Amino acid sequence: MMHPDTELRYINDEIGYGVFATKLIPKGTIVWVQDDLDQVLDPAFVEKLDPLRKQDVQKYSFKNQFGKYILCWDKARFVNHSFHATCVATMYDLELAARDILPGEELTDDYGTLNLDEPFDCLPEPGTSRSRVMPDDLLRYYRQWDEIAAAAFERFNQVEQPLLHLVRPKHLQTIRGITEQQRSLDSIISLYCQPQSRWPKEQEW
C-alpha cells in the first residue's frame, strides 16, 4: 500500500501516470509496504496467461527474491523509474523515503531493484551515466542502495509512520533492532532473483 499522502497524476503521453506527494513526506517514512491485498503470482501462472493479461502483469508488477510477481492493488503499480529515486527499497517488503519528498514531487523507484525480466531503456537524466536498467543491477549497485536505506532508517523513529501497522511482525522486529539497537540492516543484494533459476518456496502470509 502506498503512503496515504500521495495521489495519481497524469504526466504526459510518453510517461503516462505517476504517483505524487500531496504533503511533505519526510526522509525515513515508509512510502510503500507490501500488504495482503497485493497479489503474489507464480511465474508459471503468469506464463500461461493470455497475451493481454500477461503483458499487463509484466508491465505493472515486480519480482521478489523468490521469483514471484508482486502485483500491487493500489496506485503503487504506477510508481515511475528514476536514477535519482526519491524512494529506496529494503529487505523488509517496504520502501522508505530516501530524502524529504516535497508536496507535488513525484515518488520514484530505481527499477534496478525490481528484478526486471528485460533491460529497460530510460529517459536521459542529468547527473548519471546510466541510460538503461539492467536485470542484474542489484548486483552492481546494492552497496549504494544499502547506504541510502541505512541513512533513511536513521530517521525512522523520528517521523510519523501511517503504514507501520501493515509491516509484517517478523520484519518489524528486525527494524526495531536496526533503529533502536543499531544493528546493521540486511543488504538489498538478497533481493536479487537469478533469472531462470528454481525458486525456493516462499513463506506465506
C-alpha angles and dihedrals in degrees: 000000000000123000110276093236092071136089139191116250134180111240108178142306093274098050101025116197132357140183118252135187116249092190136018110292106197124221111273095032118133102248097176135013129181108244137180094270092064113097118239107202128192113232091232089057092049092048091058095051121110113266096258096053093039090054092052094046091052091046099048103033137067132210125245126213090276093058093251120141112238111206110189117220098213138043091300089093089066096059107127132219128259132167085218094049120187090211130055129205124230138190090255103078091259141089128222133210103263090205138351107306110210126218108277093020120126122247108227139178132207099242088210087085094057104074095240118203093222138016114281120216112218139202113258116270127191117242098034137078092207115109102162135045110226127204090240098047090117088069091051104043107023094112091056092049092045089056092050092049093047091053090049092051089057087069096041097103094040097063137059114269110198091171096050093104090063096057113109112254093238090054093044090057091052092047091053088054089053097045100035105028100032094240118163116260120240112263118255089227086086088069090068114115115204107229116249091005127137109259123220117237110276120230110253124236 
